[in-house]
């Protein structure tokens, strides 16, 4: 992973470095702590300048500082991972391989074909010197952040960056829409003193006539947020990228599908209820297909990184104590449990796995609410037996729902593989620390998103991925900081398998047709609602977010199935939503976690309403706004 940035100015009178502020440089370096370099291109003939800045988090192959250049003066910045689609040798660096392919492209269609082939997350900036073109974009799901900023006053400078810095002017940052790849003809812009963005949109191979409709929709959405001197157009050739996944199957059964478990009631759901579904041969076949494709996705994401090797020579180093290279955002819910179980298949058996579990301090409870929670806390007291009373009291203030299910999940994982070292990292956050770190770090990472929900999720993910907490081994509690550079998250499961409560509401109102429409919107907007933010948040710790449920093969498999095969919302919570995923977990040996109802992160960690009990998730967050003004 990397922090990448490009500043383009329609003038050579002012040094382009004037637009590159120290706080932006600091934020980029946090994403890429292993190497930082800058390169300035000044083209006096056409009066424009470009500054390229690359900051590297080294994860695979030999260390490759960026920006990369070649004998033709092309420049490349890459923030991505090629997991498949293009061959990357065991000792090769995917940045070098991508740049080699790009330098060999002789036409626009060659460039589009190259990026259509990549499987994995990416954002990039590519300067094609011979034609004075600047290419940039994000992958189909927008799994890597890329922002743009247009400067109205100072020589109409244009900036692209993985992360922003708080702006004192009206020139606000916005996320580059993951609608395709963009091209700017710098020579033409220098002559006209205006910016023209050419968009090459994604389209499905089977829908030749849909490109115009797709483009016009993207065009209207993007153009409304651009300043007057910036315009968006489509290439005259109408070239496009090929969407890396198959279209969503919107088939609805002509007759209602009877449940295979008619005895399930709304009041009681048990693990045994899943047996009835697995008894059906067709359903069991689908379950094993899901396990296979998801297992391969997890495998790519846990093995494509160097382990205890010299960064220059690639030689294996002798390290007496094994450290974790992979961490999982872990609540003990079905998504994180399934990822952990599959990661255990592929990570070397003597390597620990860090399970990052975050909790925000619970407010003082009334006597009544304490009694209500007593049964939840009972199962957690065993690990406190050898601790002094004061510590037990302090820790009990963090017994939020996700901590309780997390500990239960840890026991399940230890049963499946008792020889594995599972580091259950308890990350406890006080109100004071939350306020301090939001001010210092988190607010500009969440930006340009600005809702209460963005604040809650952003803060929770930031503290979790930082990985600073403690681990408990046989009653012995010690401080711990995760060394893992790769963080796996379960995002994408709810969006594809009807996991959110809004899906159940939609199904009750509009049936399967309405649910299909809602699920179709989920992945279309996941780049702008979630992924850019989460990439900025996790990347701030010099770590890389990886998303197994958004692997192209996983999405294609799930898209190929009718919604009735993925979920059954006539069944109660804890089984009907993400039914196919629950069955996969059951087949892999998981137990109680397979029937845990969906609990949103902001509620499971108890950050929601921690500071304001009357606000709604969709409200603009005053805490983020006050920080951005200060």
FENUR-V740419 format. One record per pair of residues at least 12 apart in sequence whose C-alpha atoms are under 8 Angstrom apart, sorted by the first residue. I is the first residue (numbers start at 1). J is the second residue. If there is no record, write none. Layout:
i->[I;I]
j->[J;J]
//
This chain:
i->[1;1;1;1;1;1;1;1;1;1;1;1;2;2;2;2;2;2;2;2;2;3;3;3;3;3;3;3;3;3;3;3;4;4;4;4;4;4;4;4;4;4;4;4;5;5;5;5;5;5;5;5;5;6;6;6;6;6;6;6;6;7;7;7;7;7;7;7;7;7;8;8;8;8;8;8;8;9;9;9;9;9;9;9;10;10;10;10;10;10;10;10;10;11;11;11;11;12;12;12;12;12;16;16;16;16;17;19;23;24;24;24;27;27;27;27;28;28;28;29;30;30;30;30;31;31;31;31;31;31;31;31;32;32;32;32;32;32;33;33;33;33;34;34;34;34;35;35;35;35;35;35;36;36;36;36;36;36;37;37;37;37;37;37;38;38;38;38;38;38;39;39;39;39;40;46;46;46;47;48;48;52;52;53;53;53;54;54;54;57;57;59;59;59;59;60;60;60;60;60;60;61;61;61;61;61;61;61;61;62;62;62;62;62;62;62;63;63;63;64;64;64;68;68;72;72;73;73;74;74;74;74;74;74;75;75;75;75;76;76;76;76;76;77;77;77;78;78;78;78;78;79;79;79;79;80;80;80;80;80;80;81;81;81;81;82;82;82;82;82;83;83;83;83;83;83;84;84;84;85;85;85;86;86;86;91;101;102;109;112;112;113;113;115;116;116;116;116;117;119;119;119;120;120;120;121;121;121;121;121;122;122;122;122;122;123;123;123;123;123;123;123;123;124;124;124;125;131;132;132;132;133;133;133;133;133;134;134;134;134;135;135;135;135;136;136;136;137;137;137;137;137;138;138;138;138;138;139;139;140;140;140;140;140;140;141;141;141;141;141;141;141;142;142;142;142;142;142;142;143;143;143;143;144;144;144;144;145;145;145;145;145;145;145;145;146;146;146;146;146;146;146;147;147;147;147;147;147;147;147;147;148;148;148;148;148;148;149;149;149;149;150;150;150;150;151;152;152;162;163;163;164;164;164;165;166;166;173;174;175;175;175;177;177;177;178;179;179;179;180;180;180;180;180;180;181;181;181;181;182;182;182;182;183;183;183;184;184;184;194;194;195;195;195;196;196;196;196;197;197;197;197;198;198;198;198;199;199;199;199;200;200;200;200;200;200;201;201;201;201;202;202;202;202;203;203;203;203;204;204;204;204;205;205;211;215;219;219;244;245;245;245;245;246;246;246;247;247;247;248;248;248;248;249;249;249;249;249;250;250;250;250;251;251;252;252;252;252;252;253;257;260;260;261;261;261;264;264;265;265;266;266;266;269;269;269;269;270;271;271;271;271;274;274;277;278;283;287;287;287;287;288;290;290;290;290;291;293;293;293;294;294;294;295;295;297;297;297;297;297;298;298;298;298;299;299;299;299;301;301;302;302;302;302;302;303;303;307;322;322;322;323;323;323;323;324;324;324;324;324;324;324;325;325;325;325;325;325;325;326;326;326;326;326;326;326;327;327;327;327;327;327;327;327;327;327;328;328;328;328;328;328;328;328;329;329;329;329;329;329;329;329;329;329;330;330;330;330;331;331;331;331;331;331;332;332;332;332;332;332;332;332;333;333;333;333;333;333;333;334;334;334;334;334;334;334;335;335;336;336;337;337;337;338;339;339;339;340;341;341;344;349;349;350;350;351;351;352;352;352;352;353;353;353;353;354;354;354;354;354;354;355;355;355;355;356;356;356;356;356;356;356;357;357;357;357;357;357;357;357;358;358;358;358;358;358;358;358;358;358;359;359;359;359;359;359;359;359;359;359;359;359;360;360;360;360;360;360;360;360;360;361;361;361;361;361;361;361;362;362;362;362;362;363;363;376;377;377;379;380;380;383;383;383;384;385;386;386;387;387;398;400;400;400;401;401;401;401;402;402;403;403;405;407;409;410;410;412;412;413;416;416;423;424;424;425;425;425;425;425;425;426;426;426;427;427;427;427;427;427;428;429;431;434;438;439;442;442;442;442;443;443;443;443;444;445;445;445;446;446;446;446;447;449;450;450;450;450;451;451;451;451;451;452;452;452;452;452;452;452;453;453;453;455;455;456;456;456;457;457;458;458;458;460;460;460;460;461;461;461;462;462;465;465;465;466;466;466;466;467;467;467;468;468;468;469;484;485;485;485;486;486;486;486;487;487;487;487;487;488;488;488;488;489;489;489;489;490;490;490;491;491;491;492;492;492;492;493;493;494;495;495;495;496;496;496;496;496;496;497;497;497;497;497;497;497;497;498;498;498;498;498;499;499;499;500;500;503;503;504;506;507;512;512;516;565;566;566;566;566;567;567;573;573;574;574;574;574;574;575;575;575;575;582;582]
j->[31;32;56;57;58;59;79;80;81;539;543;544;31;32;54;55;56;57;78;79;80;28;29;31;32;54;55;56;79;161;162;163;28;52;53;54;55;77;78;79;124;125;161;162;51;52;53;54;77;159;160;161;162;50;51;52;53;125;159;160;161;19;20;50;51;52;157;158;159;160;48;49;50;51;157;158;159;48;49;50;155;156;157;158;47;48;49;155;156;157;189;190;193;47;48;49;155;42;44;47;48;49;40;49;50;51;51;157;165;163;164;165;163;164;165;540;55;162;163;55;539;540;541;542;55;56;57;539;540;541;542;543;54;55;56;57;58;542;55;56;57;542;55;56;57;58;54;55;56;57;65;66;53;54;55;56;65;66;53;54;55;65;66;67;51;52;53;54;66;67;51;52;53;67;52;187;190;191;190;186;190;67;77;66;67;77;66;67;77;542;543;304;305;306;485;91;92;93;304;305;306;90;91;92;93;94;305;306;314;91;92;93;311;312;313;314;93;311;312;93;95;96;96;99;129;130;128;129;103;126;127;128;129;130;126;127;128;129;99;124;125;126;127;124;125;126;95;122;123;124;125;122;123;124;144;120;121;122;123;124;144;94;120;121;122;94;118;119;120;121;118;119;120;300;301;304;118;119;120;117;118;119;117;118;119;314;114;114;239;240;241;241;242;241;241;242;243;244;244;244;551;552;139;551;552;139;141;142;143;144;138;139;142;143;144;136;137;138;139;142;144;145;146;136;137;138;137;185;185;186;187;183;184;185;186;187;183;184;185;186;181;182;183;184;181;182;183;176;178;180;181;182;176;177;178;180;181;178;180;178;179;180;202;243;244;178;523;524;526;527;531;550;177;178;526;527;528;531;532;527;531;532;535;162;531;532;535;162;163;175;531;532;533;535;536;160;161;162;163;175;176;532;160;161;162;163;164;173;174;175;176;160;161;173;174;175;176;171;172;173;174;171;172;173;227;171;171;227;536;445;536;444;445;447;444;444;628;448;448;448;528;532;222;527;528;527;201;202;218;199;200;201;202;240;241;199;200;201;241;197;198;199;200;197;198;199;196;197;198;229;230;229;230;231;230;231;232;233;230;231;232;233;232;233;234;235;232;233;234;235;234;235;238;239;240;241;214;215;240;241;240;241;242;243;240;241;242;243;242;243;246;247;242;243;240;234;232;233;552;552;553;555;556;556;559;560;556;559;560;520;559;560;561;559;560;561;562;563;513;516;562;563;562;563;512;513;562;563;564;564;564;276;277;273;276;277;571;572;571;572;571;572;573;572;574;575;595;595;591;592;594;595;583;586;583;583;565;580;581;583;584;584;554;557;581;584;584;553;554;557;548;549;554;342;343;548;549;551;553;554;339;342;343;548;342;343;346;347;546;548;326;343;346;347;486;346;347;325;350;351;352;351;352;483;484;351;352;353;354;482;483;484;351;352;353;483;484;485;486;353;354;484;485;486;487;488;353;354;355;356;482;484;485;486;487;488;340;353;354;355;356;487;488;489;355;356;357;461;464;465;487;488;489;490;355;356;357;406;357;402;403;405;406;604;402;405;406;407;408;409;410;593;405;406;409;593;594;596;598;581;582;585;593;594;595;596;490;493;489;490;409;413;593;585;488;490;548;413;413;588;420;419;420;420;421;420;421;420;421;422;423;420;421;422;423;422;423;424;425;482;484;422;423;424;425;424;425;426;427;464;465;467;402;403;406;424;425;426;427;464;402;403;426;427;428;429;460;463;464;605;398;399;400;402;403;426;427;428;429;605;606;607;398;400;428;429;430;431;605;606;607;397;398;428;429;430;431;606;397;398;399;400;606;397;610;404;399;404;404;404;407;472;474;475;475;475;475;476;475;476;428;604;605;606;603;604;605;606;604;605;426;605;593;424;593;422;424;590;591;590;589;590;471;471;472;467;468;469;470;471;480;469;470;471;463;464;467;468;469;470;469;463;610;459;459;627;458;459;462;537;455;624;627;628;628;533;536;537;458;533;536;537;533;533;620;621;624;625;617;618;619;620;621;615;616;617;618;619;620;621;602;617;618;621;624;602;607;608;601;602;533;534;537;601;602;605;607;534;537;538;537;538;487;538;541;481;482;538;541;480;481;482;480;481;482;481;543;542;543;544;543;544;545;546;538;543;544;545;546;545;546;547;548;545;546;547;548;547;548;549;547;549;550;523;547;549;550;549;578;578;519;522;523;519;522;523;555;558;559;563;566;567;577;578;579;580;581;519;566;567;577;578;577;578;598;577;598;515;518;569;518;569;563;564;563;580;578;579;580;581;579;580;597;598;594;595;596;597;598;594;595;596;597;594;595]
//
